[in-house]
């Protein structure tokens, strides 16, 4: 099982609940309440990973490294008594929740330091309860939420109290210490406090870049010894890393340095825990909750619900037990998330659209004022039906009334000549050939040329710097994707293009399913921008531009 499989199982369970709900009228409030509760539990699934540690350990730096860019303020000055949550969002954003008030304040992330640092908000005079940050990072996309707590042991006593008060909200803890002075008294005290909770604990020793390689093993051994004294045989796993090196390696796309930073090992450990423990528990419990409702169904409404639920539950149980299925693929660290522009409409469609509109803006003026242009227009019998309506959307009524009379007069003369033709039985075939097409519709020819040029340009980019070209590629629509694939001559390039397109399709499918689940759970306000636009984007990638691709 990987993270994508986990979410697909949630979607499969949502389908079972929908199958039950579809058998009841919306007015049957008692049953609808049960179904809504199941949908809400599936939609609200979120995992709080709470970062704790002494101030200046690099907790915020580590979060920035895992996110892949510097979103949270960092520095040696302790944070104020402000909890900062970091979850997934389509765009970078921060919302401040104020103490003792239902009001919220939205701010740009760049201004976050003015509200959550001691320098910008001394003593938390602005009375910020929680700063909720949303960033576009794939590590957070499937429900993981980072929680950055104020540093322990600072001169601001409120910081420690705020951190300790939030411990009960944690699903797991990531204790961040450092190679400079590993496991302070405050950190050991917190570890002793959370040890009885039975919640998962990870320990990261940060700033390995500040000590010599031969010293790292000694520090790690010391930390493991301290943990063994607290936890015994169940001591947490220890990860040595450098958040600074990890963040720089991600920015430079240096895979070797990223691996050496230790960041990938930590991320893989988190993913393994999510899948082997948290995910399995959540899915198993959801199967039990759905089964409890299914048992209450009237016999006439049960249908194949129990069988469908049993099939999903069996697959979940088998994967939790370590069996492999075709849907399972290994998760190598955290996969790169396609950039937002890759979900922009097809760039080939966009080039054709621009060429058509540019031509039509001038063409409708020429038709209005140039008799020779109208004569040529008549000789071509106007435009094909698709492009005639495109012209109508641009041209004024006067331009249409000037443009089409010669076409109609020419067609009328042709029909009168046909009426006098001795070979009338062949006339229907000739009538079917009257509407303009390639070779006679000037816009069909222009569209074909623009399409060919756009496809050649994209193919040339892929043949040049393929990695950069794929990174900047838009969501090529299905009608043009086949033409683009034909233009590639390298089988390996084609294979990578197919994988890239498959990723976009899967991502759109997940966004649509997530939006549907939130709709069922009445969580419409929680939709990300990507989820809100998923339906339209799916149509654009399947059909392309309405004004470009004739049916």
C-alpha positions as CSV (number, residue, x, y, z in Angstrom):
1,X,0.0,0.0,0.0
2,X,1.2,3.5,-0.7
3,X,-0.4,6.9,0.1
4,X,-2.4,6.9,-3.1
5,X,-3.8,3.5,-2.4
6,X,-4.8,4.7,1.1
7,X,-6.9,7.5,-0.4
8,X,-8.3,5.2,-3.1
9,X,-9.6,3.0,-0.3
10,X,-11.3,5.9,1.3
11,X,-13.0,6.7,-2.0
12,X,-14.1,3.1,-2.4
13,X,-15.6,3.2,1.1
14,X,-17.4,6.5,0.2
15,X,-18.9,4.7,-2.8
16,X,-20.3,2.0,-0.5
17,X,-21.9,4.7,1.7
18,X,-23.3,6.4,-1.4
19,X,-24.8,3.1,-2.5
20,X,-26.6,2.9,0.8
21,X,-27.7,6.6,0.8
22,X,-29.1,6.3,-2.7
23,X,-31.7,3.9,-1.5
24,X,-33.3,6.4,0.9
25,X,-35.2,9.6,0.3
26,X,-33.4,12.8,1.4
27,X,-36.4,13.4,3.8
28,X,-35.5,10.4,5.8
29,X,-33.4,12.4,8.2
30,X,-32.5,9.7,10.7
31,X,-30.8,7.6,7.9
32,X,-29.3,10.7,6.2
33,X,-27.7,11.7,9.5
34,X,-26.0,8.3,9.8
35,X,-24.7,8.5,6.2
36,X,-23.6,12.1,6.7
37,X,-21.6,11.0,9.8
38,X,-19.8,8.4,7.8
39,X,-19.0,10.8,4.9
40,X,-17.8,13.4,7.4
41,X,-15.4,10.9,9.1
42,X,-13.9,10.0,5.7
43,X,-13.6,13.6,4.6
44,X,-12.2,14.9,7.9
45,X,-9.4,12.3,8.1
46,X,-6.4,14.3,9.1
47,X,-3.2,13.3,10.9
48,X,-1.5,15.8,13.3
49,X,2.3,15.5,13.4
50,X,3.4,17.7,16.2
51,X,6.9,19.1,16.2
52,X,8.3,19.7,19.7
53,X,11.7,20.7,21.0
54,X,13.8,23.3,22.6
55,X,13.9,26.7,20.8
56,X,16.5,27.1,18.1
57,X,16.6,23.4,17.3
58,X,15.4,24.1,13.8
59,X,11.8,22.8,13.9
60,X,10.6,25.4,11.5
61,X,13.6,24.9,9.3
62,X,12.8,21.1,9.2
63,X,9.2,21.8,8.2
64,X,10.5,24.2,5.4
65,X,12.8,21.4,4.2
66,X,10.0,18.9,4.1
67,X,7.7,21.4,2.4
68,X,10.5,22.1,-0.1
69,X,10.7,25.9,0.3
70,X,11.1,28.5,3.1
71,X,7.5,29.2,4.1
72,X,7.8,29.5,7.9
73,X,10.0,32.1,9.6
74,X,13.2,30.8,11.1
75,X,15.8,32.3,13.4
76,X,17.4,32.1,16.8
77,X,14.8,34.3,18.4
78,X,12.1,32.1,20.1
79,X,8.6,32.0,18.8
80,X,5.7,33.5,20.8
81,X,3.0,31.4,22.4
82,X,1.4,30.7,19.0
83,X,0.6,27.3,17.6
84,X,1.2,27.2,13.8
85,X,-0.5,24.5,11.8
86,X,0.7,23.7,8.3
87,X,-1.7,21.9,5.9
88,X,-2.2,21.5,2.2
89,X,-3.7,24.3,0.1
90,X,-3.8,25.2,-3.6
91,X,-2.0,28.5,-2.9
92,X,0.2,29.8,0.0
93,X,-2.1,31.4,2.6
94,X,-2.3,32.0,6.3
95,X,-5.3,32.6,8.5
96,X,-5.0,33.9,12.1
97,X,-7.5,32.8,14.7
98,X,-7.8,35.2,17.6
99,X,-8.2,34.4,21.2
100,X,-11.7,34.8,22.6
101,X,-13.1,35.6,19.2
102,X,-14.7,33.9,16.2
103,X,-13.1,36.4,13.9
104,X,-10.2,35.4,11.6
105,X,-7.6,37.4,9.8
106,X,-6.1,36.3,6.5
107,X,-2.5,37.4,5.8
108,X,0.1,36.6,3.2
109,X,2.7,34.0,4.4
110,X,5.4,36.6,3.9
111,X,3.9,38.6,6.8
112,X,3.7,35.6,9.1
113,X,6.8,36.6,11.1
114,X,4.9,39.8,12.3
115,X,2.4,37.6,14.2
116,X,4.3,34.4,15.3
117,X,7.8,35.6,16.3
118,X,8.8,37.3,19.5
119,X,10.3,40.2,17.5
120,X,7.1,40.8,15.5
121,X,4.6,40.0,18.2
122,X,6.3,40.3,21.6
123,X,4.5,38.4,24.3
124,X,1.8,37.6,21.8
125,X,0.2,41.0,22.3
126,X,-1.9,40.5,19.2
127,X,-3.6,37.6,21.0
128,X,-3.2,35.0,18.2
129,X,-4.6,31.6,19.2
130,X,-3.5,29.6,16.2
131,X,-1.9,30.5,12.9
132,X,-3.2,28.2,10.2
133,X,-0.8,28.1,7.2
134,X,-1.7,26.4,3.9
135,X,1.0,25.6,1.4
136,X,1.1,23.5,-1.8
137,X,3.3,20.6,-0.7
138,X,2.6,17.0,-1.7
139,X,3.7,15.7,1.7
140,X,0.6,17.4,3.1
141,X,-1.9,16.7,0.4
142,X,-3.4,13.5,1.7
143,X,-4.3,14.7,5.2
144,X,-1.0,15.1,7.0
145,X,-0.8,18.3,9.0
146,X,2.3,19.7,10.6
147,X,2.0,21.5,13.9
148,X,4.8,23.8,14.9
149,X,4.9,24.5,18.6
150,X,6.7,27.3,20.5
151,X,10.2,26.3,21.6
152,X,10.7,24.7,25.0
153,X,13.0,26.2,27.6
154,X,12.9,29.8,26.4
155,X,12.7,32.8,28.8
156,X,9.0,33.1,27.7
157,X,7.3,30.6,30.1
158,X,4.0,30.9,28.2
159,X,5.7,29.2,25.2
160,X,6.3,26.0,27.2
161,X,2.8,26.0,28.6
162,X,1.3,26.5,25.1
163,X,3.3,23.6,23.7
164,X,2.4,21.3,26.6
165,X,-1.3,22.2,26.3
166,X,-1.4,21.1,22.7
167,X,0.2,17.6,23.2
168,X,-3.2,16.0,23.5
169,X,-4.0,17.0,19.9
170,X,-1.1,15.0,18.5
171,X,-1.5,11.8,16.5
172,X,2.3,11.5,16.6
173,X,5.3,13.5,17.8
174,X,8.5,14.6,16.1
175,X,10.9,15.6,18.8
176,X,13.6,17.8,17.2
177,X,16.9,18.2,19.0
178,X,20.3,19.0,17.6
179,X,23.9,17.7,17.4
180,X,25.1,20.9,19.2
181,X,23.5,20.0,22.6
182,X,21.3,16.8,22.2
183,X,18.3,16.2,24.4
184,X,18.0,19.1,26.8
185,X,16.4,18.8,30.2
186,X,13.2,20.3,28.8
187,X,13.1,17.8,25.9
188,X,13.7,14.8,28.2
189,X,10.9,16.0,30.4
190,X,8.5,16.3,27.4
191,X,9.5,12.8,26.3
192,X,8.7,11.4,29.7
193,X,5.4,13.1,29.6
194,X,4.3,11.7,26.2
195,X,5.8,8.2,26.7
196,X,2.7,6.8,28.4
197,X,0.4,8.1,25.7
198,X,1.3,5.2,23.3
199,X,1.4,7.6,20.5
200,X,4.1,7.3,17.9
201,X,7.3,9.3,18.6
202,X,10.1,10.1,16.1
203,X,13.3,11.8,17.2
204,X,15.3,13.9,14.7
205,X,18.8,15.1,15.5
206,X,19.2,18.2,13.4
207,X,22.2,20.2,12.3
208,X,24.5,17.3,11.4
209,X,26.2,19.7,9.0
210,X,27.7,21.5,12.1
211,X,29.6,18.6,13.4
212,X,32.3,16.3,12.0
213,X,31.1,13.0,10.5
214,X,33.0,11.0,13.1
215,X,31.2,12.9,15.9
216,X,27.8,12.1,14.6
217,X,27.8,8.4,15.7
218,X,28.8,9.4,19.3
219,X,25.9,11.9,19.5
220,X,23.4,9.5,18.0
221,X,24.5,6.7,20.4
222,X,24.1,9.1,23.4
223,X,20.6,10.1,22.2
224,X,19.6,6.4,21.8
225,X,20.9,5.6,25.3
226,X,18.8,8.4,26.8
227,X,15.7,7.2,24.9
228,X,16.3,3.6,26.0
229,X,16.3,4.8,29.6
230,X,12.8,6.4,29.1
231,X,11.1,3.9,26.7
232,X,13.0,0.7,27.2
233,X,12.7,-1.7,24.2
234,X,10.1,0.6,22.6
235,X,12.5,3.5,22.2
236,X,11.7,5.8,19.2
237,X,13.7,5.6,16.0
238,X,16.4,8.3,15.7
239,X,17.0,10.2,12.5
240,X,20.2,12.2,11.9
241,X,19.8,15.0,9.4
242,X,20.5,18.5,8.3
243,X,17.3,20.6,7.5
244,X,19.5,23.3,5.9
245,X,21.2,20.9,3.5
246,X,17.8,19.2,2.8
247,X,16.1,22.5,1.9
248,X,19.1,23.6,-0.3
249,X,19.2,20.2,-2.0
250,X,15.5,20.4,-2.8
251,X,15.9,23.9,-4.2
252,X,18.8,22.8,-6.4
253,X,17.2,19.4,-7.2
254,X,20.3,17.7,-6.0
255,X,19.2,14.1,-5.3
256,X,22.5,12.9,-3.9
257,X,22.8,15.8,-1.4
258,X,19.1,15.4,-0.5
259,X,19.7,11.7,0.4
260,X,22.9,12.6,2.3
261,X,21.0,15.3,4.3
262,X,19.0,12.5,6.0
263,X,15.7,14.1,5.1
264,X,14.5,11.3,2.8
265,X,15.0,8.7,5.5
266,X,12.8,10.7,8.0
267,X,10.1,11.3,5.4
268,X,10.1,7.6,4.5
269,X,9.8,6.7,8.2
270,X,6.8,9.0,8.5
271,X,5.2,7.5,5.4
272,X,5.8,3.9,6.6
273,X,4.1,4.8,9.9
274,X,1.2,6.4,8.2
275,X,0.6,3.4,6.1
276,X,1.4,0.5,8.4
277,X,-0.2,1.9,11.6
278,X,-2.4,5.0,11.2
279,X,-3.9,4.2,7.7
280,X,-4.7,0.6,8.5
281,X,-6.3,1.5,11.8
282,X,-8.4,4.3,10.3
283,X,-9.6,2.2,7.3
284,X,-10.4,-0.8,9.4
285,X,-12.4,1.3,11.9
286,X,-14.3,2.9,9.0
287,X,-15.2,-0.5,7.6
288,X,-16.5,-1.4,11.0
289,X,-18.6,1.8,11.3
290,X,-20.1,1.3,7.8
291,X,-20.8,-2.3,8.6
292,X,-22.7,-1.2,11.8
293,X,-24.9,1.0,9.7
294,X,-25.3,-1.7,6.9
295,X,-26.6,-4.2,9.5
296,X,-29.4,-1.7,10.4
297,X,-30.6,-1.5,6.8
298,X,-34.0,-3.0,6.0
299,X,-33.6,-6.3,4.2
300,X,-35.1,-4.9,1.0
301,X,-32.4,-2.2,0.9
302,X,-29.3,-4.3,1.7
303,X,-28.8,-5.5,-1.9
304,X,-25.2,-6.2,-2.5
305,X,-24.0,-3.6,0.1
306,X,-22.5,-6.2,2.5
307,X,-20.8,-7.9,-0.4
308,X,-19.3,-4.7,-1.7
309,X,-18.1,-3.6,1.7
310,X,-16.7,-7.1,2.4
311,X,-14.6,-6.9,-0.8
312,X,-13.1,-3.6,0.2
313,X,-12.5,-4.6,3.8
314,X,-10.8,-7.9,2.6
315,X,-8.4,-6.0,0.4
316,X,-7.6,-3.5,3.2
317,X,-7.0,-6.3,5.7
318,X,-4.8,-8.2,3.3
319,X,-2.6,-5.2,2.5
320,X,-2.4,-4.4,6.2
321,X,-1.1,-7.9,6.7
322,X,1.6,-7.4,4.1
323,X,0.1,-9.1,1.1
324,X,0.8,-7.4,-2.3
325,X,-1.8,-6.4,-4.9
326,X,-1.4,-5.0,-8.4
327,X,-2.4,-1.5,-7.1
328,X,0.6,-1.4,-4.8
329,X,3.7,0.5,-5.9
330,X,6.7,1.3,-3.7
331,X,6.8,4.9,-2.4
332,X,10.3,6.3,-2.9
333,X,10.4,9.1,-0.5
334,X,7.9,11.9,-1.4
335,X,7.1,12.0,-5.1
336,X,7.5,15.4,-6.8
337,X,4.2,17.1,-7.2
338,X,3.3,18.5,-10.7
339,X,3.5,22.3,-10.7
340,X,0.2,24.2,-10.8
341,X,0.9,25.4,-14.4
342,X,0.8,21.7,-15.5
343,X,-2.9,21.7,-14.8
344,X,-3.4,24.8,-16.9
345,X,-5.4,24.2,-20.1
346,X,-3.7,22.5,-23.1
347,X,-1.0,24.9,-24.5
348,X,-1.6,23.4,-28.0
349,X,-5.2,24.3,-27.8
350,X,-4.2,27.8,-26.5
351,X,-1.9,28.4,-29.5
352,X,-4.6,27.3,-31.9
353,X,-7.2,29.4,-30.1
354,X,-5.0,32.5,-30.2
355,X,-4.3,32.0,-33.9
356,X,-8.0,31.6,-34.7
357,X,-9.1,34.7,-32.7
358,X,-6.3,36.8,-34.1
359,X,-7.3,35.8,-37.7
360,X,-11.0,36.4,-37.0
361,X,-10.6,39.9,-35.5
362,X,-9.1,41.0,-38.8
363,X,-11.1,38.7,-41.1
364,X,-14.5,40.0,-40.1
365,X,-13.3,43.6,-40.8
366,X,-12.0,42.6,-44.3
367,X,-15.3,40.9,-45.1
368,X,-17.2,44.0,-44.2
369,X,-15.2,46.4,-46.2
370,X,-13.5,44.5,-49.1
371,X,-15.6,43.2,-52.0
372,X,-12.8,41.0,-53.2
373,X,-12.5,39.3,-49.8
374,X,-16.3,38.7,-49.9
375,X,-15.9,37.2,-53.4
376,X,-13.2,34.8,-52.2
377,X,-15.4,34.0,-49.2
378,X,-18.3,33.1,-51.6
379,X,-16.1,31.0,-53.8
380,X,-15.2,28.9,-50.7
381,X,-18.9,28.7,-49.8
382,X,-18.2,30.5,-46.5
383,X,-16.8,28.5,-43.6
384,X,-17.5,25.1,-42.1
385,X,-20.3,25.0,-39.6
386,X,-17.9,25.0,-36.6
387,X,-16.0,28.0,-37.7
388,X,-19.0,29.8,-39.0
389,X,-20.4,30.0,-35.4
390,X,-16.9,31.0,-34.2
391,X,-17.1,33.9,-36.7
392,X,-20.6,34.8,-35.4
393,X,-19.2,35.1,-31.9
394,X,-16.7,37.7,-33.1
395,X,-18.4,39.6,-35.9
396,X,-21.0,42.4,-35.6
397,X,-24.4,41.8,-37.2
398,X,-23.4,44.3,-40.0
399,X,-20.3,42.2,-40.8
400,X,-22.4,39.0,-41.0
401,X,-25.0,40.7,-43.2
402,X,-22.3,42.0,-45.6
403,X,-20.3,38.7,-45.6
404,X,-22.9,35.9,-46.3
405,X,-25.2,37.3,-49.0
406,X,-22.6,36.4,-51.8
407,X,-22.4,32.9,-50.3
408,X,-26.1,32.5,-50.3
409,X,-26.5,33.9,-53.8
410,X,-23.8,31.5,-55.1
411,X,-25.4,28.5,-53.5
412,X,-28.8,29.5,-54.8
413,X,-27.5,29.7,-58.3
414,X,-25.9,26.2,-57.9
415,X,-29.2,24.7,-56.6
416,X,-31.1,26.2,-59.6
417,X,-28.5,24.7,-61.9
418,X,-28.9,21.3,-60.2
419,X,-32.6,21.5,-60.5
420,X,-32.2,21.6,-64.3
421,X,-29.6,18.8,-64.3
422,X,-30.7,15.6,-66.0
423,X,-28.7,13.5,-63.5
424,X,-30.8,14.6,-60.4
425,X,-30.4,11.2,-58.6
426,X,-26.7,12.1,-58.0
427,X,-27.5,15.6,-56.7
428,X,-27.8,14.5,-53.0
429,X,-24.2,13.3,-53.1
430,X,-23.1,16.6,-54.5
431,X,-25.2,18.5,-51.8
432,X,-23.4,16.6,-49.1
433,X,-20.1,17.9,-50.5
434,X,-21.2,21.6,-50.3
435,X,-20.3,22.4,-46.7
436,X,-16.7,23.7,-46.6
437,X,-14.0,21.7,-44.9
438,X,-10.2,21.3,-45.2
439,X,-9.0,22.9,-48.4
440,X,-12.1,25.2,-48.6
441,X,-12.7,26.5,-45.1
442,X,-9.9,29.0,-44.6
443,X,-10.1,28.6,-40.8
444,X,-9.8,24.8,-41.0
445,X,-6.6,25.3,-42.9
446,X,-5.3,27.9,-40.4
447,X,-6.3,25.7,-37.5
448,X,-4.4,22.7,-39.0
449,X,-1.3,24.8,-39.6
450,X,-1.4,26.3,-36.0
451,X,-1.9,22.8,-34.6
452,X,1.0,21.4,-36.5
453,X,3.3,24.2,-35.5
454,X,2.3,24.0,-31.8
455,X,2.8,20.2,-31.6
456,X,6.2,20.5,-33.4
457,X,7.3,23.2,-30.9
458,X,6.3,21.0,-27.9
459,X,8.0,18.0,-29.4
460,X,11.2,20.0,-30.0
461,X,11.2,21.1,-26.4
462,X,10.8,17.5,-25.2
463,X,13.6,16.3,-27.5
464,X,15.9,19.1,-26.2
465,X,15.8,19.4,-22.4
466,X,13.3,16.8,-21.6
467,X,13.3,17.1,-17.8
468,X,12.7,20.9,-18.0
469,X,10.2,20.5,-20.8
470,X,8.1,18.0,-18.8
471,X,8.3,20.2,-15.7
472,X,6.9,23.2,-17.7
473,X,4.4,21.2,-19.8
474,X,0.7,22.1,-19.5
475,X,-2.2,19.6,-19.3
476,X,-2.2,18.5,-23.0
477,X,-5.7,17.6,-24.0
478,X,-6.5,14.1,-25.1
479,X,-7.2,15.1,-28.8
480,X,-3.7,16.7,-29.0
481,X,-1.9,14.2,-26.8
482,X,-2.1,11.5,-29.5
483,X,-0.7,13.9,-32.1
484,X,2.1,14.9,-29.7
485,X,2.9,11.2,-29.0
486,X,3.2,10.6,-32.8
487,X,5.7,13.4,-33.1
488,X,8.1,11.8,-30.6
489,X,10.6,9.4,-32.1
490,X,12.4,8.3,-28.9
491,X,10.6,5.4,-27.1
492,X,12.0,6.5,-23.7
493,X,10.8,10.0,-24.2
494,X,7.4,8.7,-25.1
495,X,7.3,6.4,-22.1
496,X,8.1,9.4,-19.8
497,X,5.5,11.5,-21.5
498,X,2.9,8.8,-20.9
499,X,3.9,8.5,-17.2
500,X,3.6,12.3,-16.9
501,X,0.2,12.4,-18.4
502,X,-1.0,9.4,-16.3
503,X,0.1,11.4,-13.2
504,X,-2.1,14.3,-14.3
505,X,-5.1,12.1,-14.9
506,X,-4.7,10.4,-11.5
507,X,-4.3,13.7,-9.8
508,X,-7.5,15.2,-11.4
509,X,-9.4,12.0,-10.6
510,X,-8.4,12.3,-6.9
511,X,-9.3,16.0,-6.8
512,X,-12.8,15.3,-8.2
513,X,-13.3,12.4,-5.8
514,X,-12.2,14.4,-2.9
515,X,-14.6,17.3,-3.9
516,X,-17.5,14.8,-4.2
517,X,-16.7,13.3,-0.8
518,X,-16.6,16.8,0.8
519,X,-19.9,17.6,-0.9
520,X,-21.4,14.4,0.7
521,X,-19.9,15.4,4.0
522,X,-21.2,19.0,3.7
523,X,-17.6,20.3,3.8
524,X,-17.9,22.5,0.7
525,X,-16.1,25.4,2.4
526,X,-13.1,23.2,2.9
527,X,-12.5,22.6,-0.8
528,X,-9.1,23.6,-2.1
529,X,-8.9,25.7,-5.3
530,X,-7.8,22.6,-7.2
531,X,-10.8,20.6,-6.0
532,X,-13.2,23.4,-6.9
533,X,-11.9,23.6,-10.4
534,X,-11.4,19.9,-10.9
535,X,-14.5,19.2,-13.0
536,X,-13.8,21.9,-15.5
537,X,-10.1,21.0,-15.7
538,X,-11.0,17.3,-16.3
539,X,-13.2,18.3,-19.2
540,X,-10.5,20.5,-20.7
541,X,-7.9,17.7,-20.5
542,X,-10.4,15.2,-22.0
543,X,-11.9,17.4,-24.7
544,X,-9.7,20.4,-25.1
545,X,-10.9,23.9,-25.8
546,X,-14.6,24.2,-26.9
547,X,-13.6,26.7,-29.6
548,X,-10.7,24.6,-30.9
549,X,-11.7,20.9,-31.2
550,X,-14.8,20.3,-33.3
551,X,-16.9,17.4,-32.2
